[in-house]
Amino acid sequence: MIANTVLAFFFPTVSSSMNVDFSGNDSTIFQNLSSYLLFIVKIITNLAGFGSLIAGIAIYLQDKRTGTVSYFSVPNRPVDITRQTIFAFIPGLDLYASYKVKKLTIYILVIFGIAIPAMILVSFLPDSQYNYLLVESIVLPVAIYLIRKWSKKWNDDFMKQSRSSAIQ
């Protein structure tokens, strides 16, 4: 009862739909705790993603407005594709990976264009703690594919540019 009160205090709109009940056998308690922990992870990753998004947009707008290269600007050098792929798995760092190859705006549009319809489709399913994972299983492969494709193209373009400047 105390847990439900605390949950209702901190998350008033969500706690009524979660139906966390800490009375019962061990498997019920485990299911409720796993549901609650999944919800906490979802909140944290969303906040990290939105924070990175806001920071990336602010940096992009500052560079466009001033026409100068700031401390946070992307250096013109090849990126490590393995590291970019790992960043694509981690919410928040996927935005950094797309910013690093100068594709942040396109990445956000594509991911939101896939995630929003997926969330709408999942909303018609019965409420489950796995609905979030279903949306992520749709969005994550697309994110990984785009980050890898753009990173390879970024490296190829950089190599072509450095070869042409070395010839001259």
Biotite code that builds the C-alpha atoms (Angstrom):
import biotite.structure as struc

atoms = struc.array([
    struc.Atom([0.000, 0.000, 0.000], chain_id="A", res_id=1, res_name="MET", atom_name="CA", element="C"),
    struc.Atom([2.842, 2.370, 0.813], chain_id="A", res_id=2, res_name="ILE", atom_name="CA", element="C"),
    struc.Atom([4.510, 1.554, -2.511], chain_id="A", res_id=3, res_name="ALA", atom_name="CA", element="C"),
    struc.Atom([1.328, 2.388, -4.409], chain_id="A", res_id=4, res_name="ASN", atom_name="CA", element="C"),
    struc.Atom([1.011, 5.680, -2.520], chain_id="A", res_id=5, res_name="THR", atom_name="CA", element="C"),
    struc.Atom([4.613, 6.617, -3.315], chain_id="A", res_id=6, res_name="VAL", atom_name="CA", element="C"),
    struc.Atom([4.103, 5.605, -6.945], chain_id="A", res_id=7, res_name="LEU", atom_name="CA", element="C"),
    struc.Atom([0.920, 7.664, -7.180], chain_id="A", res_id=8, res_name="ALA", atom_name="CA", element="C"),
    struc.Atom([2.722, 10.657, -5.700], chain_id="A", res_id=9, res_name="PHE", atom_name="CA", element="C"),
    struc.Atom([5.663, 10.610, -8.123], chain_id="A", res_id=10, res_name="PHE", atom_name="CA", element="C"),
    struc.Atom([3.873, 9.295, -11.217], chain_id="A", res_id=11, res_name="PHE", atom_name="CA", element="C"),
    struc.Atom([0.186, 10.228, -10.901], chain_id="A", res_id=12, res_name="PRO", atom_name="CA", element="C"),
    struc.Atom([-0.773, 9.607, -14.523], chain_id="A", res_id=13, res_name="THR", atom_name="CA", element="C"),
    struc.Atom([1.020, 6.309, -14.853], chain_id="A", res_id=14, res_name="VAL", atom_name="CA", element="C"),
    struc.Atom([0.557, 4.673, -11.456], chain_id="A", res_id=15, res_name="SER", atom_name="CA", element="C"),
    struc.Atom([-3.116, 3.946, -11.981], chain_id="A", res_id=16, res_name="SER", atom_name="CA", element="C"),
    struc.Atom([-2.391, 2.040, -15.194], chain_id="A", res_id=17, res_name="SER", atom_name="CA", element="C"),
    struc.Atom([0.499, 0.054, -13.707], chain_id="A", res_id=18, res_name="MET", atom_name="CA", element="C"),
    struc.Atom([-1.519, -1.604, -10.901], chain_id="A", res_id=19, res_name="ASN", atom_name="CA", element="C"),
    struc.Atom([1.519, -2.379, -8.778], chain_id="A", res_id=20, res_name="VAL", atom_name="CA", element="C"),
    struc.Atom([0.490, -4.716, -5.977], chain_id="A", res_id=21, res_name="ASP", atom_name="CA", element="C"),
    struc.Atom([3.227, -5.786, -3.583], chain_id="A", res_id=22, res_name="PHE", atom_name="CA", element="C"),
    struc.Atom([1.082, -8.274, -1.703], chain_id="A", res_id=23, res_name="SER", atom_name="CA", element="C"),
    struc.Atom([1.064, -11.838, -2.913], chain_id="A", res_id=24, res_name="GLY", atom_name="CA", element="C"),
    struc.Atom([3.483, -14.606, -3.688], chain_id="A", res_id=25, res_name="ASN", atom_name="CA", element="C"),
    struc.Atom([7.081, -14.153, -4.763], chain_id="A", res_id=26, res_name="ASP", atom_name="CA", element="C"),
    struc.Atom([6.428, -14.456, -8.503], chain_id="A", res_id=27, res_name="SER", atom_name="CA", element="C"),
    struc.Atom([3.809, -11.692, -8.380], chain_id="A", res_id=28, res_name="THR", atom_name="CA", element="C"),
    struc.Atom([6.174, -9.453, -6.443], chain_id="A", res_id=29, res_name="ILE", atom_name="CA", element="C"),
    struc.Atom([8.934, -10.168, -8.969], chain_id="A", res_id=30, res_name="PHE", atom_name="CA", element="C"),
    struc.Atom([6.647, -9.363, -11.900], chain_id="A", res_id=31, res_name="GLN", atom_name="CA", element="C"),
    struc.Atom([5.545, -6.116, -10.292], chain_id="A", res_id=32, res_name="ASN", atom_name="CA", element="C"),
    struc.Atom([9.098, -5.100, -9.459], chain_id="A", res_id=33, res_name="LEU", atom_name="CA", element="C"),
    struc.Atom([10.302, -5.926, -12.969], chain_id="A", res_id=34, res_name="SER", atom_name="CA", element="C"),
    struc.Atom([7.437, -3.872, -14.400], chain_id="A", res_id=35, res_name="SER", atom_name="CA", element="C"),
    struc.Atom([8.343, -0.956, -12.149], chain_id="A", res_id=36, res_name="TYR", atom_name="CA", element="C"),
    struc.Atom([12.065, -1.208, -12.985], chain_id="A", res_id=37, res_name="LEU", atom_name="CA", element="C"),
    struc.Atom([11.297, -1.344, -16.706], chain_id="A", res_id=38, res_name="LEU", atom_name="CA", element="C"),
    struc.Atom([9.217, 1.791, -16.302], chain_id="A", res_id=39, res_name="PHE", atom_name="CA", element="C"),
    struc.Atom([12.065, 3.562, -14.446], chain_id="A", res_id=40, res_name="ILE", atom_name="CA", element="C"),
    struc.Atom([14.553, 2.579, -17.168], chain_id="A", res_id=41, res_name="VAL", atom_name="CA", element="C"),
    struc.Atom([12.160, 3.878, -19.813], chain_id="A", res_id=42, res_name="LYS", atom_name="CA", element="C"),
    struc.Atom([11.829, 7.237, -18.026], chain_id="A", res_id=43, res_name="ILE", atom_name="CA", element="C"),
    struc.Atom([15.605, 7.583, -17.600], chain_id="A", res_id=44, res_name="ILE", atom_name="CA", element="C"),
    struc.Atom([16.400, 6.728, -21.227], chain_id="A", res_id=45, res_name="THR", atom_name="CA", element="C"),
    struc.Atom([13.752, 9.115, -22.491], chain_id="A", res_id=46, res_name="ASN", atom_name="CA", element="C"),
    struc.Atom([15.131, 11.927, -20.327], chain_id="A", res_id=47, res_name="LEU", atom_name="CA", element="C"),
    struc.Atom([18.677, 11.199, -21.511], chain_id="A", res_id=48, res_name="ALA", atom_name="CA", element="C"),
    struc.Atom([17.531, 11.191, -25.114], chain_id="A", res_id=49, res_name="GLY", atom_name="CA", element="C"),
    struc.Atom([15.642, 14.457, -24.778], chain_id="A", res_id=50, res_name="PHE", atom_name="CA", element="C"),
    struc.Atom([18.593, 16.080, -22.994], chain_id="A", res_id=51, res_name="GLY", atom_name="CA", element="C"),
    struc.Atom([20.972, 15.025, -25.749], chain_id="A", res_id=52, res_name="SER", atom_name="CA", element="C"),
    struc.Atom([18.510, 16.164, -28.378], chain_id="A", res_id=53, res_name="LEU", atom_name="CA", element="C"),
    struc.Atom([18.175, 19.626, -26.842], chain_id="A", res_id=54, res_name="ILE", atom_name="CA", element="C"),
    struc.Atom([21.954, 19.955, -26.468], chain_id="A", res_id=55, res_name="ALA", atom_name="CA", element="C"),
    struc.Atom([22.528, 18.866, -30.066], chain_id="A", res_id=56, res_name="GLY", atom_name="CA", element="C"),
    struc.Atom([19.941, 21.275, -31.438], chain_id="A", res_id=57, res_name="ILE", atom_name="CA", element="C"),
    struc.Atom([21.384, 24.150, -29.388], chain_id="A", res_id=58, res_name="ALA", atom_name="CA", element="C"),
    struc.Atom([24.897, 23.438, -30.671], chain_id="A", res_id=59, res_name="ILE", atom_name="CA", element="C"),
    struc.Atom([23.662, 23.146, -34.258], chain_id="A", res_id=60, res_name="TYR", atom_name="CA", element="C"),
    struc.Atom([21.737, 26.429, -34.078], chain_id="A", res_id=61, res_name="LEU", atom_name="CA", element="C"),
    struc.Atom([24.671, 28.244, -32.487], chain_id="A", res_id=62, res_name="GLN", atom_name="CA", element="C"),
    struc.Atom([27.034, 27.069, -35.238], chain_id="A", res_id=63, res_name="ASP", atom_name="CA", element="C"),
    struc.Atom([24.584, 28.041, -37.982], chain_id="A", res_id=64, res_name="LYS", atom_name="CA", element="C"),
    struc.Atom([23.875, 31.458, -36.482], chain_id="A", res_id=65, res_name="ARG", atom_name="CA", element="C"),
    struc.Atom([27.463, 32.493, -35.818], chain_id="A", res_id=66, res_name="THR", atom_name="CA", element="C"),
    struc.Atom([28.993, 30.776, -38.820], chain_id="A", res_id=67, res_name="GLY", atom_name="CA", element="C"),
    struc.Atom([31.927, 29.729, -36.671], chain_id="A", res_id=68, res_name="THR", atom_name="CA", element="C"),
    struc.Atom([33.233, 26.423, -35.474], chain_id="A", res_id=69, res_name="VAL", atom_name="CA", element="C"),
    struc.Atom([32.571, 26.000, -31.785], chain_id="A", res_id=70, res_name="SER", atom_name="CA", element="C"),
    struc.Atom([34.177, 23.636, -29.317], chain_id="A", res_id=71, res_name="TYR", atom_name="CA", element="C"),
    struc.Atom([31.356, 21.138, -29.870], chain_id="A", res_id=72, res_name="PHE", atom_name="CA", element="C"),
    struc.Atom([31.543, 21.121, -33.655], chain_id="A", res_id=73, res_name="SER", atom_name="CA", element="C"),
    struc.Atom([32.225, 17.861, -35.425], chain_id="A", res_id=74, res_name="VAL", atom_name="CA", element="C"),
    struc.Atom([35.863, 17.482, -36.444], chain_id="A", res_id=75, res_name="PRO", atom_name="CA", element="C"),
    struc.Atom([36.465, 16.427, -40.023], chain_id="A", res_id=76, res_name="ASN", atom_name="CA", element="C"),
    struc.Atom([38.025, 13.044, -39.426], chain_id="A", res_id=77, res_name="ARG", atom_name="CA", element="C"),
    struc.Atom([36.919, 9.450, -39.892], chain_id="A", res_id=78, res_name="PRO", atom_name="CA", element="C"),
    struc.Atom([34.704, 7.855, -37.248], chain_id="A", res_id=79, res_name="VAL", atom_name="CA", element="C"),
    struc.Atom([35.073, 4.409, -35.727], chain_id="A", res_id=80, res_name="ASP", atom_name="CA", element="C"),
    struc.Atom([32.184, 2.357, -37.130], chain_id="A", res_id=81, res_name="ILE", atom_name="CA", element="C"),
    struc.Atom([32.255, -0.114, -34.229], chain_id="A", res_id=82, res_name="THR", atom_name="CA", element="C"),
    struc.Atom([31.973, 2.699, -31.713], chain_id="A", res_id=83, res_name="ARG", atom_name="CA", element="C"),
    struc.Atom([29.204, 4.326, -33.742], chain_id="A", res_id=84, res_name="GLN", atom_name="CA", element="C"),
    struc.Atom([27.303, 1.012, -33.746], chain_id="A", res_id=85, res_name="THR", atom_name="CA", element="C"),
    struc.Atom([27.646, 0.714, -29.972], chain_id="A", res_id=86, res_name="ILE", atom_name="CA", element="C"),
    struc.Atom([26.413, 4.299, -29.620], chain_id="A", res_id=87, res_name="PHE", atom_name="CA", element="C"),
    struc.Atom([23.375, 3.419, -31.756], chain_id="A", res_id=88, res_name="ALA", atom_name="CA", element="C"),
    struc.Atom([22.325, 0.863, -29.117], chain_id="A", res_id=89, res_name="PHE", atom_name="CA", element="C"),
    struc.Atom([22.400, 3.372, -26.245], chain_id="A", res_id=90, res_name="ILE", atom_name="CA", element="C"),
    struc.Atom([19.565, 5.923, -26.012], chain_id="A", res_id=91, res_name="PRO", atom_name="CA", element="C"),
    struc.Atom([20.986, 9.427, -26.040], chain_id="A", res_id=92, res_name="GLY", atom_name="CA", element="C"),
    struc.Atom([24.296, 8.371, -27.547], chain_id="A", res_id=93, res_name="LEU", atom_name="CA", element="C"),
    struc.Atom([22.527, 7.447, -30.772], chain_id="A", res_id=94, res_name="ASP", atom_name="CA", element="C"),
    struc.Atom([21.813, 11.143, -31.186], chain_id="A", res_id=95, res_name="LEU", atom_name="CA", element="C"),
    struc.Atom([25.495, 11.897, -30.602], chain_id="A", res_id=96, res_name="TYR", atom_name="CA", element="C"),
    struc.Atom([26.488, 9.284, -33.200], chain_id="A", res_id=97, res_name="ALA", atom_name="CA", element="C"),
    struc.Atom([24.189, 10.845, -35.783], chain_id="A", res_id=98, res_name="SER", atom_name="CA", element="C"),
    struc.Atom([25.464, 14.323, -34.881], chain_id="A", res_id=99, res_name="TYR", atom_name="CA", element="C"),
    struc.Atom([29.036, 13.124, -35.346], chain_id="A", res_id=100, res_name="LYS", atom_name="CA", element="C"),
    struc.Atom([28.370, 12.331, -39.022], chain_id="A", res_id=101, res_name="VAL", atom_name="CA", element="C"),
    struc.Atom([26.279, 15.505, -39.455], chain_id="A", res_id=102, res_name="LYS", atom_name="CA", element="C"),
    struc.Atom([22.953, 13.695, -39.869], chain_id="A", res_id=103, res_name="LYS", atom_name="CA", element="C"),
    struc.Atom([21.206, 14.626, -36.603], chain_id="A", res_id=104, res_name="LEU", atom_name="CA", element="C"),
    struc.Atom([18.196, 16.350, -38.162], chain_id="A", res_id=105, res_name="THR", atom_name="CA", element="C"),
    struc.Atom([17.520, 13.576, -40.653], chain_id="A", res_id=106, res_name="ILE", atom_name="CA", element="C"),
    struc.Atom([18.014, 10.927, -37.962], chain_id="A", res_id=107, res_name="TYR", atom_name="CA", element="C"),
    struc.Atom([15.497, 12.557, -35.623], chain_id="A", res_id=108, res_name="ILE", atom_name="CA", element="C"),
    struc.Atom([12.924, 12.876, -38.403], chain_id="A", res_id=109, res_name="LEU", atom_name="CA", element="C"),
    struc.Atom([13.326, 9.255, -39.493], chain_id="A", res_id=110, res_name="VAL", atom_name="CA", element="C"),
    struc.Atom([13.288, 7.790, -35.975], chain_id="A", res_id=111, res_name="ILE", atom_name="CA", element="C"),
    struc.Atom([10.273, 9.841, -34.896], chain_id="A", res_id=112, res_name="PHE", atom_name="CA", element="C"),
    struc.Atom([8.599, 8.983, -38.193], chain_id="A", res_id=113, res_name="GLY", atom_name="CA", element="C"),
    struc.Atom([8.946, 5.302, -37.318], chain_id="A", res_id=114, res_name="ILE", atom_name="CA", element="C"),
    struc.Atom([8.488, 5.478, -33.535], chain_id="A", res_id=115, res_name="ALA", atom_name="CA", element="C"),
    struc.Atom([5.287, 7.526, -33.435], chain_id="A", res_id=116, res_name="ILE", atom_name="CA", element="C"),
    struc.Atom([3.272, 5.210, -35.728], chain_id="A", res_id=117, res_name="PRO", atom_name="CA", element="C"),
    struc.Atom([4.718, 2.202, -33.883], chain_id="A", res_id=118, res_name="ALA", atom_name="CA", element="C"),
    struc.Atom([3.582, 3.670, -30.545], chain_id="A", res_id=119, res_name="MET", atom_name="CA", element="C"),
    struc.Atom([0.131, 4.301, -31.977], chain_id="A", res_id=120, res_name="ILE", atom_name="CA", element="C"),
    struc.Atom([-0.093, 0.711, -33.221], chain_id="A", res_id=121, res_name="LEU", atom_name="CA", element="C"),
    struc.Atom([1.131, -0.664, -29.883], chain_id="A", res_id=122, res_name="VAL", atom_name="CA", element="C"),
    struc.Atom([-1.464, 1.412, -28.034], chain_id="A", res_id=123, res_name="SER", atom_name="CA", element="C"),
    struc.Atom([-4.164, -0.809, -29.559], chain_id="A", res_id=124, res_name="PHE", atom_name="CA", element="C"),
    struc.Atom([-2.598, -3.886, -27.941], chain_id="A", res_id=125, res_name="LEU", atom_name="CA", element="C"),
    struc.Atom([-3.536, -4.844, -24.377], chain_id="A", res_id=126, res_name="PRO", atom_name="CA", element="C"),
    struc.Atom([-1.482, -2.998, -21.757], chain_id="A", res_id=127, res_name="ASP", atom_name="CA", element="C"),
    struc.Atom([1.712, -4.852, -21.063], chain_id="A", res_id=128, res_name="SER", atom_name="CA", element="C"),
    struc.Atom([5.126, -4.089, -19.699], chain_id="A", res_id=129, res_name="GLN", atom_name="CA", element="C"),
    struc.Atom([6.575, -5.322, -22.987], chain_id="A", res_id=130, res_name="TYR", atom_name="CA", element="C"),
    struc.Atom([4.873, -2.775, -25.263], chain_id="A", res_id=131, res_name="ASN", atom_name="CA", element="C"),
    struc.Atom([7.868, -0.449, -24.909], chain_id="A", res_id=132, res_name="TYR", atom_name="CA", element="C"),
    struc.Atom([10.186, -3.289, -25.907], chain_id="A", res_id=133, res_name="LEU", atom_name="CA", element="C"),
    struc.Atom([8.049, -3.944, -28.973], chain_id="A", res_id=134, res_name="LEU", atom_name="CA", element="C"),
    struc.Atom([8.482, -0.345, -30.143], chain_id="A", res_id=135, res_name="VAL", atom_name="CA", element="C"),
    struc.Atom([12.215, -0.518, -29.427], chain_id="A", res_id=136, res_name="GLU", atom_name="CA", element="C"),
    struc.Atom([12.505, -3.751, -31.418], chain_id="A", res_id=137, res_name="SER", atom_name="CA", element="C"),
    struc.Atom([11.089, -1.879, -34.403], chain_id="A", res_id=138, res_name="ILE", atom_name="CA", element="C"),
    struc.Atom([13.124, 1.323, -34.015], chain_id="A", res_id=139, res_name="VAL", atom_name="CA", element="C"),
    struc.Atom([16.501, -0.070, -32.910], chain_id="A", res_id=140, res_name="LEU", atom_name="CA", element="C"),
    struc.Atom([17.383, -2.036, -36.088], chain_id="A", res_id=141, res_name="PRO", atom_name="CA", element="C"),
    struc.Atom([16.544, 0.999, -38.216], chain_id="A", res_id=142, res_name="VAL", atom_name="CA", element="C"),
    struc.Atom([18.705, 3.217, -36.001], chain_id="A", res_id=143, res_name="ALA", atom_name="CA", element="C"),
    struc.Atom([21.641, 0.818, -36.184], chain_id="A", res_id=144, res_name="ILE", atom_name="CA", element="C"),
    struc.Atom([21.318, 0.488, -39.958], chain_id="A", res_id=145, res_name="TYR", atom_name="CA", element="C"),
    struc.Atom([21.205, 4.257, -40.494], chain_id="A", res_id=146, res_name="LEU", atom_name="CA", element="C"),
    struc.Atom([24.126, 5.011, -38.167], chain_id="A", res_id=147, res_name="ILE", atom_name="CA", element="C"),
    struc.Atom([26.307, 2.329, -39.802], chain_id="A", res_id=148, res_name="ARG", atom_name="CA", element="C"),
    struc.Atom([25.362, 3.416, -43.336], chain_id="A", res_id=149, res_name="LYS", atom_name="CA", element="C"),
    struc.Atom([26.018, 7.085, -42.647], chain_id="A", res_id=150, res_name="TRP", atom_name="CA", element="C"),
    struc.Atom([29.269, 6.349, -40.794], chain_id="A", res_id=151, res_name="SER", atom_name="CA", element="C"),
    struc.Atom([30.602, 4.301, -43.716], chain_id="A", res_id=152, res_name="LYS", atom_name="CA", element="C"),
    struc.Atom([29.605, 7.042, -46.163], chain_id="A", res_id=153, res_name="LYS", atom_name="CA", element="C"),
    struc.Atom([31.213, 9.677, -43.902], chain_id="A", res_id=154, res_name="TRP", atom_name="CA", element="C"),
    struc.Atom([34.478, 7.706, -43.858], chain_id="A", res_id=155, res_name="ASN", atom_name="CA", element="C"),
    struc.Atom([34.381, 7.127, -47.631], chain_id="A", res_id=156, res_name="ASP", atom_name="CA", element="C"),
    struc.Atom([33.742, 10.814, -48.336], chain_id="A", res_id=157, res_name="ASP", atom_name="CA", element="C"),
    struc.Atom([36.539, 11.794, -45.984], chain_id="A", res_id=158, res_name="PHE", atom_name="CA", element="C"),
    struc.Atom([38.981, 9.399, -47.648], chain_id="A", res_id=159, res_name="MET", atom_name="CA", element="C"),
    struc.Atom([38.034, 10.667, -51.133], chain_id="A", res_id=160, res_name="LYS", atom_name="CA", element="C"),
    struc.Atom([38.492, 14.253, -49.978], chain_id="A", res_id=161, res_name="GLN", atom_name="CA", element="C"),
    struc.Atom([41.874, 13.548, -48.393], chain_id="A", res_id=162, res_name="SER", atom_name="CA", element="C"),
    struc.Atom([43.046, 11.641, -51.506], chain_id="A", res_id=163, res_name="ARG", atom_name="CA", element="C"),
    struc.Atom([42.029, 14.482, -53.819], chain_id="A", res_id=164, res_name="SER", atom_name="CA", element="C"),
    struc.Atom([43.770, 17.065, -51.642], chain_id="A", res_id=165, res_name="SER", atom_name="CA", element="C"),
    struc.Atom([46.925, 14.909, -51.512], chain_id="A", res_id=166, res_name="ALA", atom_name="CA", element="C"),
    struc.Atom([47.023, 14.675, -55.321], chain_id="A", res_id=167, res_name="ILE", atom_name="CA", element="C"),
    struc.Atom([46.888, 18.455, -55.737], chain_id="A", res_id=168, res_name="GLN", atom_name="CA", element="C"),
])
